[in-house]
Amino acid sequence: MYNSRKLQKSLLFVSMIFAGLLGWALDTMALNIGDKAPDFKLTATTGAKISLSQFQGKKIVLLEFYGADFSPV
């Protein structure tokens, strides 16, 4: 009983530290309005690899993200 209570306290402490660090990291990685988006590569629906930089100066790109689009209900 003592060991499980100690383990629960340890896990709670570690999760609180992790949540704090994650919140700090997300805040430092956030973009502001007008910031340039970082370059990234993704697989297109055709299977080809595409990157944001390949459209630079050629087309207007709209980035749209859906955080909960495919999450379980």
DAVENPE-V868129 format. One record per backbone hydrogen bond with DSSP energy under -0.5 kcal/mol. CO is the residue of the C=O (numbers start at 0). NH is the residue of the N-H. E is the energy in kcal/mol with one decimal. If there is no record, write none. Layout:
BEGIN
co->CO nh->NH e->E
co->CO nh->NH e->E
END
This chain:
BEGIN
co->0 nh->4 e->-1.9
co->1 nh->5 e->-2.2
co->2 nh->6 e->-2.3
co->3 nh->7 e->-2.3
co->4 nh->8 e->-2.1
co->5 nh->9 e->-2.2
co->6 nh->10 e->-2.7
co->7 nh->11 e->-2.3
co->8 nh->12 e->-2.3
co->9 nh->13 e->-2.6
co->10 nh->14 e->-2.5
co->11 nh->15 e->-2.0
co->12 nh->16 e->-2.1
co->13 nh->17 e->-2.6
co->14 nh->18 e->-2.5
co->15 nh->19 e->-2.0
co->16 nh->20 e->-2.4
co->17 nh->21 e->-2.7
co->18 nh->22 e->-2.3
co->19 nh->23 e->-1.9
co->20 nh->24 e->-2.6
co->21 nh->25 e->-2.7
co->22 nh->26 e->-1.6
co->23 nh->27 e->-1.8
co->24 nh->28 e->-1.4
co->25 nh->29 e->-0.6
co->31 nh->34 e->-2.3
co->39 nh->51 e->-1.8
co->41 nh->43 e->-0.6
co->41 nh->49 e->-2.7
co->43 nh->46 e->-1.7
co->47 nh->43 e->-3.3
co->49 nh->41 e->-2.7
co->50 nh->53 e->-0.7
co->51 nh->54 e->-1.6
co->52 nh->55 e->-1.1
co->54 nh->57 e->-2.2
co->54 nh->58 e->-1.9
co->60 nh->62 e->-0.6
co->61 nh->63 e->-0.6
co->64 nh->66 e->-0.6
co->65 nh->68 e->-0.7
co->67 nh->70 e->-0.7
END
